Amino acid sequence: MVRPSPTSARDGFFHPSIAIVMSYDDPISLAALATADLPEAAWLIASQSTTTSLSGRDVFRALPRAEAAISAATSRPGAIGGALGKAYDELSEIIAIDAT
């Protein structure tokens, strides 16, 4: 779980009730998620998945499986492309909007 720091060096932004939680949809991750004490408003991100819910919670966004895009990005400098790159870009835009 990732929480914003109490004070941001950039603008002092703080949201004590926001939590971003990433989870896979494998049985161990689902069991951990089911027992986690998460805020109701937590943003649940499904990693390497296209599911719309995990452990009975709605998924806020899903990051698709994209081995080829990750391999290409690690073999040369540059951003991740394809569907995964688009999903990361969309998520970063939403976080930026929420932070303002």
TIMI-2910 file (N, C-alpha, C, CB; in pm, 1 decimal, decimal comma, always signed):
<rs>
+----------+----------+----------+----------+----------+----------+----------+----------+----------+----------+----------+----------+------+
!      n_x !      n_y !      n_z !     ca_x !     ca_y !     ca_z !      c_x !      c_y !      c_z !     cb_x !     cb_y !     cb_z ! resn !
+----------+----------+----------+----------+----------+----------+----------+----------+----------+----------+----------+----------+------+
!    +84,9 !   -116,4 !     +0,0 !     +0,0 !     +0,0 !     +0,0 !    +89,8 !   +123,2 !     +0,0 !    -96,8 !     -0,5 !   +121,9 !  Met !
!    +53,7 !   +219,2 !    -79,6 !   +129,9 !   +342,7 !    -90,7 !    +42,9 !   +457,0 !    -41,7 !   +177,5 !   +367,2 !   -236,9 !  Val !
!    +96,1 !   +533,5 !    +49,0 !    +25,6 !   +652,0 !    +98,6 !   +111,8 !   +774,4 !    +69,8 !     -5,8 !   +640,0 !   +252,2 !  Arg !
!    +48,8 !   +884,8 !    +34,9 !   +126,5 !  +1007,5 !    +16,2 !   +191,7 !  +1048,7 !   +147,7 !    +36,8 !  +1121,5 !    -37,5 !  Pro !
!   +307,3 !  +1109,7 !   +139,6 !   +373,1 !  +1156,9 !   +261,2 !   +292,7 !  +1273,1 !   +318,6 !   +520,5 !  +1199,7 !   +232,7 !  Ser !
!   +303,0 !  +1295,7 !   +450,0 !   +225,0 !  +1404,1 !   +510,8 !   +252,0 !  +1540,3 !   +449,1 !   +253,4 !  +1410,4 !   +657,7 !  Pro !
!   +372,5 !  +1562,0 !   +401,1 !   +402,2 !  +1688,7 !   +334,4 !   +477,5 !  +1658,2 !   +206,9 !   +484,3 !  +1784,2 !   +426,3 !  Thr !
!   +432,7 !  +1714,2 !   +100,8 !   +500,5 !  +1699,5 !    -27,0 !   +595,5 !  +1815,7 !    -44,3 !   +399,6 !  +1692,3 !   -144,3 !  Ser !
!   +715,1 !  +1787,3 !    -91,0 !   +812,6 !  +1893,9 !   -112,9 !   +761,2 !  +1993,7 !   -215,3 !   +946,7 !  +1835,8 !   -158,6 !  Ala !
!   +675,4 !  +1945,8 !   -304,5 !   +627,1 !  +2033,1 !   -410,8 !   +520,1 !  +2129,4 !   -363,1 !   +573,6 !  +1950,8 !   -524,4 !  Arg !
!   +417,9 !  +2078,3 !   -293,6 !   +305,5 !  +2168,1 !   -264,7 !   +236,0 !  +2143,1 !   -131,5 !   +205,2 !  +2157,0 !   -373,1 !  Asp !
!   +291,5 !  +2060,4 !    -46,0 !   +229,2 !  +2035,7 !    +83,0 !   +101,3 !  +1953,2 !    +73,9 !   +199,7 !  +2165,6 !   +149,7 !  Gly !
!    +77,7 !  +1886,8 !    -37,2 !    -43,3 !  +1807,4 !    -59,7 !    -50,7 !  +1691,4 !    +39,4 !    -47,0 !  +1754,1 !   -204,3 !  Phe !
!   -167,7 !  +1668,5 !    +94,0 !   -186,9 !  +1556,0 !   +185,1 !   -331,0 !  +1508,2 !   +178,5 !   -149,5 !  +1595,3 !   +329,6 !  Phe !
!   -348,5 !  +1380,2 !   +157,6 !   -481,1 !  +1317,5 !   +158,5 !   -474,1 !  +1198,6 !   +253,4 !   -526,1 !  +1272,7 !    +13,3 !  His !
!   -509,2 !  +1212,8 !   +379,9 !   -494,8 !  +1101,5 !   +472,8 !   -583,8 !   +982,1 !   +440,9 !   -523,7 !  +1148,3 !   +610,6 !  Pro !
!   -689,8 !  +1000,5 !   +363,9 !   -781,1 !   +889,6 !   +338,2 !   -754,8 !   +818,5 !   +205,9 !   -922,1 !   +939,4 !   +340,3 !  Ser !
!   -657,1 !   +864,6 !   +126,7 !   -628,5 !   +802,3 !     -2,2 !   -523,2 !   +694,3 !    +15,8 !   -581,5 !   +907,5 !   -105,5 !  Ile !
!   -549,0 !   +578,9 !    -39,3 !   -451,5 !   +469,9 !    -41,5 !   -456,4 !   +408,1 !   -180,7 !   -481,1 !   +362,2 !    +70,6 !  Ala !
!   -340,9 !   +380,6 !   -236,4 !   -333,0 !   +312,5 !   -364,8 !   -279,0 !   +172,8 !   -336,7 !   -242,0 !   +391,1 !   -467,7 !  Ile !
!   -353,9 !    +72,4 !   -374,3 !   -318,7 !    -66,0 !   -345,3 !   -308,1 !   -141,8 !   -476,9 !   -423,3 !   -132,5 !   -250,7 !  Val !
!   -193,7 !   -205,8 !   -499,3 !   -175,8 !   -287,6 !   -618,6 !   -180,3 !   -433,1 !   -577,3 !    -42,4 !   -254,3 !   -691,3 !  Met !
!   -248,6 !   -514,5 !   -657,5 !   -258,0 !   -656,8 !   -627,7 !   -265,5 !   -737,2 !   -756,2 !   -380,0 !   -685,8 !   -539,5 !  Ser !
!   -206,9 !   -854,9 !   -752,4 !   -224,6 !   -951,5 !   -860,3 !   -353,4 !  -1027,3 !   -834,2 !   -102,8 !  -1049,0 !   -870,9 !  Tyr !
!   -394,6 !  -1109,4 !   -931,2 !   -516,3 !  -1188,1 !   -910,0 !   -486,1 !  -1334,9 !   -882,5 !   -607,3 !  -1176,6 !  -1030,7 !  Asp !
!   -365,2 !  -1365,0 !   -831,8 !   -330,9 !  -1502,2 !   -794,2 !   -387,9 !  -1532,5 !   -655,3 !   -176,3 !  -1523,5 !   -796,4 !  Asp !
!   -400,9 !  -1659,5 !   -619,6 !   -464,9 !  -1695,0 !   -490,9 !   -398,4 !  -1635,1 !   -366,9 !   -466,6 !  -1843,8 !   -476,2 !  Pro !
!   -267,0 !  -1628,1 !   -362,8 !   -198,9 !  -1573,5 !   -244,5 !   -226,0 !  -1423,7 !   -231,6 !    -46,5 !  -1599,7 !   -252,4 !  Ile !
!   -218,6 !  -1351,6 !   -342,4 !   -246,1 !  -1207,6 !   -338,3 !   -390,4 !  -1180,7 !   -299,8 !   -215,3 !  -1143,1 !   -473,5 !  Ser !
!   -482,1 !  -1260,0 !   -353,1 !   -623,9 !  -1241,9 !   -319,3 !   -649,7 !  -1269,6 !   -171,8 !   -711,4 !  -1333,4 !   -405,5 !  Leu !
!   -584,0 !  -1370,7 !   -115,9 !   -600,0 !  -1400,1 !    +26,5 !   -546,0 !  -1285,8 !   +112,0 !   -528,7 !  -1531,3 !    +62,6 !  Ala !
!   -431,6 !  -1231,5 !    +72,5 !   -374,8 !  -1118,2 !   +146,9 !   -465,8 !   -996,2 !   +137,2 !   -234,1 !  -1083,7 !    +93,9 !  Ala !
!   -519,0 !   -972,5 !    +20,0 !   -608,7 !   -858,3 !     +0,0 !   -737,1 !   -874,4 !    +81,8 !   -642,7 !   -842,4 !   -149,4 !  Leu !
!   -788,2 !   -996,4 !    +88,3 !   -911,9 !  -1022,2 !   +162,2 !   -896,6 !   -995,4 !   +311,6 !   -956,5 !  -1165,7 !   +140,5 !  Ala !
!   -776,2 !  -1010,9 !   +363,6 !   -755,5 !   -990,4 !   +507,3 !   -695,9 !   -854,0 !   +539,8 !   -665,6 !  -1098,4 !   +561,9 !  Thr !
!   -665,1 !   -775,3 !   +438,3 !   -604,5 !   -643,8 !   +461,3 !   -707,9 !   -545,0 !   +514,1 !   -541,4 !   -590,1 !   +331,7 !  Ala !
!   -663,5 !   -460,0 !   +602,7 !   -747,9 !   -354,4 !   +658,0 !   -728,9 !   -229,2 !   +572,5 !   -713,2 !   -326,3 !   +808,9 !  Asp !
!   -807,7 !   -219,6 !   +466,7 !   -794,1 !   -109,6 !   +371,8 !   -905,6 !     -8,1 !   +389,6 !   -793,6 !   -162,1 !   +228,7 !  Leu !
!   -873,5 !   +117,7 !   +369,1 !   -979,5 !   +219,2 !   +371,6 !  -1080,8 !   +190,3 !   +260,7 !   -919,7 !   +362,5 !   +355,2 !  Pro !
!  -1204,8 !   +220,1 !   +284,9 !  -1309,8 !   +198,0 !   +184,5 !  -1280,5 !   +271,7 !    +54,7 !  -1445,0 !   +242,0 !   +239,1 !  Glu !
!  -1216,8 !   +387,3 !    +64,2 !  -1190,3 !   +468,8 !    -54,0 !  -1059,0 !   +433,0 !   -124,4 !  -1188,1 !   +613,9 !    -15,1 !  Ala !
!   -994,0 !   +325,1 !    -82,8 !   -866,1 !   +287,4 !   -143,9 !   -883,6 !   +262,2 !   -293,1 !   -807,7 !   +162,1 !    -75,2 !  Ala !
!   -785,9 !   +305,7 !   -370,4 !   -785,2 !   +279,9 !   -514,4 !   -715,3 !   +146,1 !   -535,4 !   -713,5 !   +396,2 !   -594,9 !  Trp !
!   -789,2 !    +47,0 !   -579,8 !   -734,9 !    -86,4 !   -601,9 !   -693,0 !    -99,5 !   -747,7 !   -838,3 !   -195,8 !   -564,1 !  Leu !
!   -564,9 !   -126,2 !   -769,3 !   -509,0 !   -142,3 !   -903,1 !   -479,2 !   -290,5 !   -922,5 !   -379,7 !    -54,3 !   -923,2 !  Ile !
!   -537,4 !   -350,5 !  -1024,3 !   -511,0 !   -491,0 !  -1056,4 !   -390,0 !   -496,0 !  -1149,1 !   -636,3 !   -559,7 !  -1122,8 !  Ala !
!   -285,6 !   -565,2 !  -1106,7 !   -163,2 !   -572,9 !  -1185,4 !   -162,0 !   -700,8 !  -1268,5 !    -39,3 !   -566,9 !  -1094,0 !  Ser !
!   -124,3 !   -687,4 !  -1393,6 !   -117,5 !   -798,2 !  -1488,2 !   -251,6 !   -870,3 !  -1497,6 !     -7,5 !   -896,5 !  -1447,5 !  Gln !
!   -356,6 !   -793,0 !  -1510,8 !   -490,6 !   -848,5 !  -1508,7 !   -586,6 !   -759,4 !  -1586,3 !   -538,9 !   -866,3 !  -1365,1 !  Ser !
!   -700,8 !   -814,1 !  -1619,8 !   -808,1 !   -735,8 !  -1681,4 !   -935,9 !   -745,1 !  -1599,2 !   -834,1 !   -783,7 !  -1824,8 !  Thr !
!   -925,2 !   -798,2 !  -1479,1 !  -1042,3 !   -817,8 !  -1394,0 !  -1101,7 !   -684,3 !  -1348,3 !  -1005,5 !   -902,8 !  -1272,6 !  Thr !
!  -1228,5 !   -687,0 !  -1313,1 !  -1296,5 !   -566,7 !  -1264,8 !  -1317,6 !   -568,4 !  -1113,2 !  -1430,5 !   -551,5 !  -1334,8 !  Thr !
!  -1287,2 !   -681,6 !  -1048,5 !  -1296,1 !   -687,0 !   -902,8 !  -1196,1 !   -789,2 !   -849,0 !  -1440,3 !   -722,6 !   -857,5 !  Ser !
!  -1149,1 !   -763,7 !   -727,3 !  -1058,0 !   -853,9 !   -657,1 !  -1106,0 !   -866,3 !   -513,7 !   -910,0 !   -802,7 !   -662,9 !  Leu !
!  -1122,8 !   -987,7 !   -467,3 !  -1166,6 !  -1013,8 !   -329,5 !  -1290,9 !   -934,0 !   -292,2 !  -1054,5 !   -981,4 !   -232,1 !  Ser !
!  -1383,2 !   -920,9 !   -386,2 !  -1507,8 !   -851,6 !   -358,9 !  -1499,4 !   -700,3 !   -364,4 !  -1556,7 !   -891,4 !   -227,1 !  Gly !
!  -1384,4 !   -646,2 !   -400,0 !  -1367,0 !   -500,9 !   -411,1 !  -1358,1 !   -463,7 !   -558,1 !  -1240,0 !   -452,8 !   -334,2 !  Arg !
!  -1418,3 !   -351,5 !   -594,3 !  -1408,5 !   -302,8 !   -731,5 !  -1265,8 !   -259,1 !   -760,8 !  -1506,6 !   -186,2 !   -755,6 !  Asp !
!  -1219,8 !   -291,5 !   -880,8 !  -1087,4 !   -248,2 !   -925,9 !  -1100,9 !   -107,8 !   -983,7 !  -1027,2 !   -347,7 !  -1032,1 !  Val !
!  -1014,8 !    -17,8 !   -938,3 !  -1015,1 !   +119,8 !   -986,9 !   -955,7 !   +126,0 !  -1127,1 !   -936,8 !   +211,8 !   -890,9 !  Phe !
!   -844,4 !    +59,8 !  -1147,7 !   -779,0 !    +49,5 !  -1278,0 !   -708,2 !    -84,9 !  -1284,8 !   -678,6 !   +167,4 !  -1301,3 !  Arg !
!   -689,4 !   -134,8 !  -1406,8 !   -615,6 !   -259,4 !  -1428,3 !   -496,6 !   -230,9 !  -1519,8 !   -708,0 !   -370,0 !  -1489,6 !  Ala !
!   -382,8 !   -287,8 !  -1482,8 !   -263,3 !   -277,7 !  -1565,5 !   -246,7 !   -412,4 !  -1636,0 !   -135,4 !   -240,1 !  -1479,4 !  Leu !
!   -257,0 !   -416,1 !  -1768,4 !   -255,3 !   -544,1 !  -1839,4 !   -118,4 !   -610,9 !  -1838,6 !   -300,0 !   -524,1 !  -1981,6 !  Pro !
!   -119,3 !   -741,5 !  -1860,2 !     +4,7 !   -817,4 !  -1876,7 !    +66,5 !   -775,7 !  -2009,5 !    -20,9 !   -973,1 !  -1871,7 !  Arg !
!   +196,3 !   -745,3 !  -2009,7 !   +259,2 !   -697,0 !  -2132,2 !   +409,1 !   -725,7 !  -2130,0 !   +233,8 !   -546,2 !  -2150,3 !  Ala !
!   +445,2 !   -853,4 !  -2132,8 !   +586,0 !   -891,0 !  -2126,0 !   +668,8 !   -829,4 !  -2238,8 !   +598,9 !  -1041,6 !  -2130,0 !  Glu !
!   +615,3 !   -825,8 !  -2361,3 !   +690,9 !   -772,0 !  -2474,8 !   +721,9 !   -623,5 !  -2455,3 !   +612,6 !   -792,6 !  -2605,6 !  Ala !
!   +625,2 !   -546,8 !  -2407,3 !   +646,9 !   -403,7 !  -2385,4 !   +749,1 !   -380,1 !  -2274,4 !   +514,4 !   -334,2 !  -2350,8 !  Ala !
!   +743,6 !   -460,2 !  -2169,1 !   +839,0 !   -445,3 !  -2059,3 !   +978,5 !   -485,2 !  -2105,8 !   +796,3 !   -530,4 !  -1937,6 !  Ile !
!   +987,9 !   -592,3 !  -2181,1 !  +1116,8 !   -635,7 !  -2234,2 !  +1177,6 !   -528,6 !  -2323,8 !  +1101,4 !   -766,6 !  -2311,7 !  Ser !
!  +1096,5 !   -469,4 !  -2408,8 !  +1144,9 !   -363,6 !  -2498,1 !  +1191,0 !   -242,7 !  -2418,5 !  +1035,4 !   -322,5 !  -2597,6 !  Ala !
!  +1117,8 !   -206,4 !  -2314,3 !  +1152,9 !    -89,1 !  -2234,2 !  +1279,7 !   -111,7 !  -2152,8 !  +1038,1 !    -52,9 !  -2141,4 !  Ala !
!  +1306,5 !   -236,4 !  -2112,4 !  +1427,4 !   -262,6 !  -2033,9 !  +1549,8 !   -281,9 !  -2121,6 !  +1407,7 !   -384,8 !  -1947,1 !  Thr !
!  +1529,9 !   -304,0 !  -2250,4 !  +1644,0 !   -325,4 !  -2338,8 !  +1696,8 !   -195,3 !  -2398,9 !  +1605,6 !   -420,7 !  -2449,6 !  Ser !
!  +1625,1 !    -88,5 !  -2383,6 !  +1667,3 !    +41,1 !  -2436,8 !  +1602,1 !   +151,3 !  -2354,7 !  +1630,5 !    +55,1 !  -2587,8 !  Arg !
!  +1663,2 !   +267,6 !  -2351,4 !  +1600,3 !   +378,9 !  -2278,7 !  +1468,8 !   +418,3 !  -2346,0 !  +1696,2 !   +501,3 !  -2271,8 !  Pro !
!  +1369,4 !   +444,2 !  -2267,1 !  +1242,0 !   +488,0 !  -2321,9 !  +1126,0 !   +442,1 !  -2237,1 !  +1225,5 !   +437,6 !  -2462,5 !  Gly !
!  +1011,7 !   +493,5 !  -2270,5 !   +889,6 !   +462,3 !  -2196,0 !   +832,8 !   +327,7 !  -2239,3 !   +784,7 !   +572,8 !  -2215,5 !  Ala !
!   +752,6 !   +269,5 !  -2153,0 !   +681,3 !   +146,7 !  -2187,1 !   +570,3 !   +182,9 !  -2284,6 !   +623,8 !    +75,9 !  -2059,2 !  Ile !
!   +558,2 !   +105,5 !  -2389,3 !   +456,8 !   +133,9 !  -2490,0 !   +337,1 !    +41,2 !  -2479,2 !   +516,5 !   +123,6 !  -2627,6 !  Gly !
!   +254,4 !    +44,2 !  -2578,7 !   +138,8 !    -44,8 !  -2587,6 !    +33,1 !    -17,5 !  -2482,9 !   +183,3 !   -186,2 !  -2576,1 !  Gly !
!    -48,2 !   -119,6 !  -2457,0 !   -160,1 !   -107,1 !  -2363,4 !   -113,3 !    -77,3 !  -2221,5 !   -243,1 !   -234,2 !  -2364,1 !  Ala !
!     +0,2 !   -136,1 !  -2180,4 !    +50,7 !   -111,6 !  -2045,0 !    +97,2 !    +32,7 !  -2030,4 !   +166,1 !   -208,2 !  -2011,8 !  Leu !
!   +168,9 !    +83,4 !  -2128,8 !   +212,6 !   +222,9 !  -2125,1 !    +95,0 !   +317,8 !  -2119,3 !   +298,3 !   +254,8 !  -2245,9 !  Gly !
!     -7,8 !   +287,5 !  -2197,1 !   -129,1 !   +370,6 !  -2196,7 !   -196,9 !   +366,6 !  -2059,4 !   -228,0 !   +323,0 !  -2306,4 !  Lys !
!   -202,5 !   +247,7 !  -1998,4 !   -264,8 !   +234,4 !  -1865,9 !   -187,2 !   +312,8 !  -1760,5 !   -273,4 !    +86,3 !  -1825,1 !  Ala !
!    -53,4 !   +306,9 !  -1766,1 !    +28,5 !   +385,5 !  -1672,6 !     +6,8 !   +535,2 !  -1694,4 !   +178,4 !   +350,6 !  -1689,2 !  Tyr !
!     +4,7 !   +578,9 !  -1819,7 !    -17,8 !   +720,7 !  -1849,2 !   -152,4 !   +767,3 !  -1794,6 !    -11,0 !   +745,8 !  -2000,5 !  Asp !
!   -256,9 !   +687,5 !  -1815,6 !   -390,4 !   +722,7 !  -1767,9 !   -392,6 !   +731,3 !  -1615,7 !   -493,8 !   +620,3 !  -1816,8 !  Glu !
!   -331,0 !   +633,8 !  -1549,4 !   -327,8 !   +633,4 !  -1403,6 !   -252,2 !   +755,7 !  -1350,8 !   -262,9 !   +503,8 !  -1351,8 !  Leu !
!   -139,8 !   +790,2 !  -1412,8 !    -64,2 !   +906,9 !  -1365,0 !   -142,7 !  +1035,9 !  -1384,3 !    +70,2 !   +916,7 !  -1437,5 !  Ser !
!   -219,2 !  +1044,9 !  -1492,0 !   -302,1 !  +1163,4 !  -1514,0 !   -410,6 !  +1174,2 !  -1407,4 !   -365,5 !  +1159,5 !  -1653,8 !  Glu !
!   -472,2 !  +1061,8 !  -1372,3 !   -577,5 !  +1062,8 !  -1270,4 !   -519,4 !  +1102,6 !  -1135,2 !   -645,9 !   +924,4 !  -1260,9 !  Ile !
!   -402,3 !  +1049,5 !  -1101,0 !   -339,0 !  +1085,2 !   -973,8 !   -304,5 !  +1233,7 !   -973,1 !   -211,8 !   +999,9 !   -949,6 !  Ile !
!   -254,2 !  +1285,5 !  -1083,4 !   -220,7 !  +1428,7 !  -1091,6 !   -345,7 !  +1515,1 !  -1074,8 !   -152,3 !  +1460,7 !  -1226,4 !  Ala !
!   -455,8 !  +1474,8 !  -1136,1 !   -580,8 !  +1549,1 !  -1122,7 !   -628,5 !  +1547,0 !   -977,6 !   -689,0 !  +1490,5 !  -1215,6 !  Ile !
!   -622,4 !  +1430,0 !   -913,1 !   -666,3 !  +1417,9 !   -774,9 !   -578,8 !  +1500,9 !   -681,6 !   -665,1 !  +1271,8 !   -731,8 !  Asp !
!   -452,4 !  +1517,4 !   -717,1 !   -359,0 !  +1590,2 !   -631,4 !   -376,6 !  +1742,0 !   -641,0 !   -216,6 !  +1553,0 !   -667,6 !  Ala !
!   -452,9 !  +1789,1 !   -737,7 !   -468,0 !  +1934,2 !   -751,8 !   -597,9 !  +1982,5 !   -693,4 !   -459,7 !  +1974,6 !   -896,8 !  Thr !
+----------+----------+----------+----------+----------+----------+----------+----------+----------+----------+----------+----------+------+
</rs>
